[in-house]
Amino acid sequence: MNSLLKKYANQAKKAIVIWGDDPHLPHLNYTKRVVKFGVKDGNDVQAKNVINNEKGLSFDVYISMVIFWTFHSTILWYAYTL
C-alpha cells in the first residue's frame, strides 16, 4: 500500500498535501514538496484552540507557526478534535 501511495503522490506537479497527524504518511519518501496539515505540532498548517460544541465549530489556523485566520461556523460539525 505504501508503494502505491508514494507512486500516486509523486505524480503531483508541484506539491503533496497530507494529513500530518497520520502516523504513517509523513514518513514516506516523497519526491515532491510536502505540505502537512493537522492539529498536532510540526504541521505546516495547524488548527489550534479547537472548540466543537453545540454552538458550532471554531479554531485558529496557523501557517508556519504564524496565526493566519480564525474559523467560526454555527453549523454543527462532527469533527475530529483533541
C-alpha positions as CSV (number, residue, x, y, z in Angstrom):
1,M,0.0,0.0,0.0
2,N,2.8,2.5,0.9
3,S,4.5,2.0,-2.5
4,L,1.2,2.5,-4.3
5,L,0.5,5.7,-2.3
6,K,4.0,7.0,-2.9
7,K,3.7,6.3,-6.7
8,Y,0.4,8.1,-6.9
9,A,1.5,11.1,-4.7
10,N,4.7,11.6,-6.6
11,Q,2.7,12.2,-9.8
12,A,1.8,15.6,-8.4
13,K,3.1,18.5,-10.3
14,K,4.3,20.8,-7.5
15,A,3.4,19.6,-4.0
16,I,1.6,17.0,-2.0
17,V,-0.8,17.9,0.8
18,I,-1.0,15.3,3.5
19,W,-2.7,14.8,6.9
20,G,0.4,15.4,9.1
21,D,-1.2,13.8,12.1
22,D,-1.3,10.4,10.4
23,P,1.3,8.1,11.9
24,H,2.4,6.7,8.5
25,L,2.0,9.4,5.8
26,P,4.7,11.9,7.0
27,H,7.4,9.1,7.0
28,L,7.0,8.1,3.4
29,N,9.7,9.3,1.0
30,Y,8.2,11.8,-1.4
31,T,9.9,13.3,-4.4
32,K,7.7,16.5,-4.3
33,R,7.3,19.2,-1.7
34,V,5.1,18.1,1.2
35,V,2.7,20.4,3.0
36,K,1.4,18.8,6.2
37,F,-1.9,19.9,7.9
38,G,-3.5,18.8,11.2
39,V,-3.9,19.7,14.9
40,K,-0.5,18.4,16.2
41,D,2.7,20.4,16.5
42,G,5.1,20.1,13.5
43,N,2.5,20.6,10.8
44,D,2.9,23.4,8.2
45,V,-0.8,24.3,8.6
46,Q,-2.2,23.7,12.0
47,A,-5.6,24.1,13.7
48,K,-5.2,25.3,17.3
49,N,-7.7,26.3,20.0
50,V,-10.3,24.0,18.5
51,I,-13.8,24.3,20.0
52,N,-16.5,22.0,18.8
53,N,-19.7,22.2,20.8
54,E,-23.5,22.8,20.5
55,K,-22.8,26.4,19.3
56,G,-20.7,25.3,16.4
57,L,-17.0,24.9,15.5
58,S,-14.2,27.4,15.8
59,F,-10.4,27.2,15.6
60,D,-7.3,29.3,14.8
61,V,-5.4,28.5,11.6
62,Y,-1.6,28.8,11.9
63,I,0.7,28.6,8.8
64,S,4.3,28.1,9.6
65,M,3.6,28.8,13.3
66,V,2.1,32.3,12.5
67,I,-1.6,32.9,13.0
68,F,-3.3,33.2,9.7
69,W,-7.1,33.1,10.3
70,T,-9.8,32.3,12.8
71,F,-12.5,30.0,11.5
72,H,-16.1,30.2,13.0
73,S,-19.1,28.2,11.9
74,T,-22.5,28.0,13.5
75,I,-23.2,24.7,11.7
76,L,-22.8,21.7,14.0
77,W,-19.8,19.7,12.9
78,Y,-18.8,16.2,13.9
79,A,-15.1,17.0,13.5
80,Y,-12.0,15.3,14.9
81,T,-10.9,17.3,17.9
82,L,-8.4,16.6,20.6
